């Protein structure tokens, strides 16, 4: 399993920063402001597309291989 910690940032009003965690390219944890990504099991590609459409930025903070929980 690949675990990814990513950070979403927006300079819009209101400005915000939010974190998400993906396991095997599916959101499993998310900050409350983007909690819908977790509830709807968004894929990495869906997150990238949505973030770009909103004019936000996303960056990977950490990516590592882990044993399945």
N, C-alpha and C positions, 0 to 999 in steps of 0.2 A: 504494500500500500504506500502511496505517495501522499504525504501531508504537506499542505501549502498554507502558509500564513501570508495574507495579503492586506494591503492598506488602500482604502479608497479615500480620495481627497476631492473636495469641491471648493472653488473660490467664489461660488455663487452666494447669493444671500438667502438663507443664512449659510455661512461658511461651516463646513464640517469635515471631520475625519472619522472614518469607521473601519473596523477590522472585520475580516472574514477568515474562516478556516475551511479548507477544502480537503476532502479525503478522496483520492482517486478521481479528481476533477468534479466533485459534487460538493456544494456548500453544506457543511454540517454545523457550523457555528457562525453567528453574525451579530454585530452590534445592533441594538434595538432599532436604530434609524433605517437599517437595511434588513431587518428581520424577515421580511417577505422572501428574501433570497434563500434563507434556511427553510422556512415553512413550505416553500414550493420546490425545494430540492434543485435549485438552479445549477446548471453546469458551468464549468469555467468559461466556455465559449459564450454562453448566454450573458454571464456577468460582464465579459469584455465588451460585447456588443452594446449592452445597456449603458455601461459606464461611458463609452465613447459617444453614444447618442445624447446623453445628458451633458456632455462637455466636461466630465469629471476625469480624474486620473486614477490609475490603479498601478500599484507596484508590488512585486513579490518581496516580502521581508525575509522569509525563510522557506526552503523546500528541502525535505528530507524523506528518505525511505524509512518506513516503520513496519513493525509487525502488525498484523491485523489485531484489533482489540477483541 
